Amino acid sequence: MPLTGAHSHQFGAANPMAEKNTLRATLITLVMMVVEITGGYWLNSMALLADGWHMSSHALALGMAVIAYVLARRLASDARFTFGTWKIEILGSFSSALLLCGVALLMFAQSVERLFAPRPIHYDEAIAIAALGLLVNLLCAWLLKDADHGHDHHHEHGHGHGHGHANDGHAGHSAHEHRDMNLRAAYVHVMSDAATSVLAIVALLGGKLWGAQWLDPLMGIVGAVLVSVWAWGLLRQSGRVLLDAEMDAPVVQEVRDVIRDEFPAARIVDLHVWRVSKDQYACILALASPSPLAADVVRRALSIHEELVHVTVEVQAASDEELAAA
């Protein structure tokens, strides 16, 4: 039976350009968020207000991305974080999503109120602010996309660990093919916010040109729904990771398939899989085998699945009768 011990490693690669450009995008988004929310209240535009609150959701996402970069860099050598600091970002996302649920409820209530009790809207000023918000979103998207391209470098990593541990990278896994998912998520958030800005502009133009004032609060309701859907999805995703509810992930069945196909005489007696980064998993596997079986052999068989970055294998001796009775 192989010995197992503690192991500490930071998952993921540093991306200085992404950290810098994400910080810039966060600051720009925060300023524009304040302008839109203030303008929405002052100009009585629920569409503009909804766009501002929707932008706040992405400001939170961008801010958490920045925090993740900073903590990962500053705590890279801190041995207390066995599997890195990625879950700090997840914890922040969960907290932000709870706040956004409250924001969406407030937006919805105010929009419904304005739908039945409309107030005069200063269309020209509101359209100008919404157009400025769209330009800001496109600028932030350009910053984030540029940083993503700047990090498209190549590297190789492959180092083994004894005592039944899988390596934290696989030899031959060159090329940084998996781009920065933290940055990619921020980019998608900004682009979706740009789409919301377009909807706000359309609603305000409809009210100004055709007198369809109902479009403005209706767009506020649509914005509230968008924020609530995004917040609920984030709650589910982040809660799942925080609770290590990953045993229905495809990689779990892949582990079972490898053992079944490569070691048909062995039986899985204990299996735990949990996520340690966006696309990487750790695994603890205990096997019972009637014949001698080295943990390193099992590790090599599982290494075909690159998302398994840290695997601990334990092999127990068991007779055929014991396996049949199990």
SULLINDA-V287293 format. One record per residue. RES is the residue in three letters. OMEGA is omega in radians with two decimals (none if undefined). NEAR is the number of other ideal C-beta (glycine too) atoms within 10 Angstrom. Layout:
BEGIN
res={RES RES}
omega={OMEGA OMEGA}
near={NEAR NEAR}
END
This chain:
BEGIN
res={MET PRO LEU THR GLY ALA HIS SER HIS GLN PHE GLY ALA ALA ASN PRO MET ALA GLU LYS ASN THR LEU ARG ALA THR LEU ILE THR LEU VAL MET MET VAL VAL GLU ILE THR GLY GLY TYR TRP LEU ASN SER MET ALA LEU LEU ALA ASP GLY TRP HIS MET SER SER HIS ALA LEU ALA LEU GLY MET ALA VAL ILE ALA TYR VAL LEU ALA ARG ARG LEU ALA SER ASP ALA ARG PHE THR PHE GLY THR TRP LYS ILE GLU ILE LEU GLY SER PHE SER SER ALA LEU LEU LEU CYS GLY VAL ALA LEU LEU MET PHE ALA GLN SER VAL GLU ARG LEU PHE ALA PRO ARG PRO ILE HIS TYR ASP GLU ALA ILE ALA ILE ALA ALA LEU GLY LEU LEU VAL ASN LEU LEU CYS ALA TRP LEU LEU LYS ASP ALA ASP HIS GLY HIS ASP HIS HIS HIS GLU HIS GLY HIS GLY HIS GLY HIS GLY HIS ALA ASN ASP GLY HIS ALA GLY HIS SER ALA HIS GLU HIS ARG ASP MET ASN LEU ARG ALA ALA TYR VAL HIS VAL MET SER ASP ALA ALA THR SER VAL LEU ALA ILE VAL ALA LEU LEU GLY GLY LYS LEU TRP GLY ALA GLN TRP LEU ASP PRO LEU MET GLY ILE VAL GLY ALA VAL LEU VAL SER VAL TRP ALA TRP GLY LEU LEU ARG GLN SER GLY ARG VAL LEU LEU ASP ALA GLU MET ASP ALA PRO VAL VAL GLN GLU VAL ARG ASP VAL ILE ARG ASP GLU PHE PRO ALA ALA ARG ILE VAL ASP LEU HIS VAL TRP ARG VAL SER LYS ASP GLN TYR ALA CYS ILE LEU ALA LEU ALA SER PRO SER PRO LEU ALA ALA ASP VAL VAL ARG ARG ALA LEU SER ILE HIS GLU GLU LEU VAL HIS VAL THR VAL GLU VAL GLN ALA ALA SER ASP GLU GLU LEU ALA ALA ALA}
omega={-3.10 3.05 3.08 -3.13 -3.12 3.13 3.14 3.13 3.07 -3.10 3.13 -3.10 3.14 3.13 -3.06 -3.14 3.12 3.13 -3.11 -3.09 3.07 3.06 3.11 3.14 3.12 -3.13 3.12 -3.13 3.12 3.12 -3.12 3.10 3.13 3.14 -3.09 -3.14 3.10 3.12 3.14 3.09 -3.06 -3.07 3.11 -3.14 3.11 3.09 3.11 3.12 3.12 3.12 3.12 3.12 3.06 3.08 3.13 3.12 -3.14 3.02 3.08 3.13 3.11 3.13 3.11 3.09 3.11 3.14 3.14 3.12 -3.08 -3.12 3.12 -3.14 -3.05 -3.08 -3.07 -3.09 -3.13 -3.06 3.14 -3.10 -3.04 -3.12 3.10 -3.02 -3.07 -3.07 3.01 3.08 -3.12 3.12 3.09 3.13 3.12 3.13 3.13 -3.13 3.09 3.11 -3.11 3.07 3.08 3.11 -3.13 3.12 3.11 3.11 -3.11 -3.13 -3.13 -3.13 3.10 3.11 -3.14 3.13 -3.14 3.10 -3.07 3.07 -3.14 -3.08 3.06 -2.96 -3.06 -3.13 -3.13 3.12 3.14 -3.14 3.13 3.11 3.09 3.10 3.10 3.12 3.12 3.12 3.13 3.09 3.13 3.11 3.11 3.11 -3.08 3.12 3.12 3.13 3.13 3.11 -3.11 -3.11 -3.08 3.13 -3.09 3.05 3.08 3.07 3.08 3.12 -3.05 3.06 3.09 3.05 2.99 3.13 3.03 -3.14 -3.11 3.02 -3.07 3.13 -3.13 3.08 3.14 3.09 3.13 -3.01 -3.14 -3.09 -3.07 -3.09 3.06 3.14 -3.14 3.12 3.11 3.14 3.14 3.12 -3.11 3.14 3.09 3.08 3.07 3.11 3.10 3.09 3.11 3.12 3.12 3.13 3.13 3.14 -3.13 3.09 3.10 3.10 -3.10 -3.01 -3.05 3.10 -3.14 -3.07 -3.14 3.13 -3.08 3.10 3.10 3.11 3.03 3.10 3.11 3.12 3.12 3.11 3.14 -3.14 -3.12 3.12 3.13 -3.12 3.14 3.09 3.12 3.09 -3.12 -3.10 -3.09 3.10 3.11 -3.13 -3.12 -3.13 -3.13 3.13 -3.02 -3.04 3.01 3.10 -3.13 -3.09 3.13 3.10 3.10 3.07 3.14 -3.13 3.13 -3.14 -3.14 -3.06 -3.04 -3.09 -3.04 -3.14 -3.09 3.13 3.08 3.12 3.12 -3.12 3.09 3.13 3.10 -3.04 3.12 2.99 -3.04 -3.06 -3.07 -3.07 2.96 -3.05 2.97 -3.04 3.05 -3.11 2.97 -3.06 3.12 3.13 -3.14 -3.11 -3.11 3.14 -3.14 3.11 3.12 3.13 -3.13 3.11 -3.13 -3.06 3.07 3.10 -2.99 3.11 3.06 -3.03 -3.13 -3.08 3.04 -3.07 3.05 -3.14 3.13 3.08 3.12 3.12 3.10 3.13 3.13 3.12 -3.14 -3.11 -3.06 none}
near={11 16 10 16 10 6 15 12 17 19 19 21 13 13 23 12 17 25 20 15 23 28 17 17 28 22 15 18 27 16 12 25 23 14 17 28 18 14 23 27 14 14 21 18 32 30 32 35 31 34 36 29 24 31 30 22 26 26 26 25 26 26 19 23 28 22 16 22 23 14 18 23 14 10 15 14 8 12 8 7 18 12 20 20 22 21 20 17 24 20 13 19 25 18 13 21 23 13 13 23 16 10 18 24 13 13 25 18 12 19 23 16 14 22 16 8 8 15 13 8 24 17 18 11 15 28 22 15 27 27 15 15 28 20 12 23 27 14 16 30 19 14 22 26 16 12 23 19 9 14 16 11 9 8 10 12 12 13 10 13 18 11 13 22 21 26 19 21 17 18 12 8 16 12 10 15 9 16 15 24 12 23 22 17 18 30 23 14 26 27 16 15 28 20 12 27 27 16 19 33 22 14 31 29 15 19 23 18 9 9 9 13 19 15 22 30 28 20 27 29 20 19 28 25 15 21 25 19 11 19 22 14 11 21 17 13 14 21 14 15 22 14 9 13 13 16 12 9 16 8 19 16 11 16 22 13 11 18 18 12 9 14 18 8 13 20 19 14 14 11 15 14 21 16 22 21 22 18 14 21 21 24 23 16 26 16 21 20 16 16 10 8 18 12 23 17 14 26 22 13 16 20 18 11 19 14 17 23 21 20 24 21 25 18 21 15 12 20 10 10 9 13 15 10 8 9}
END
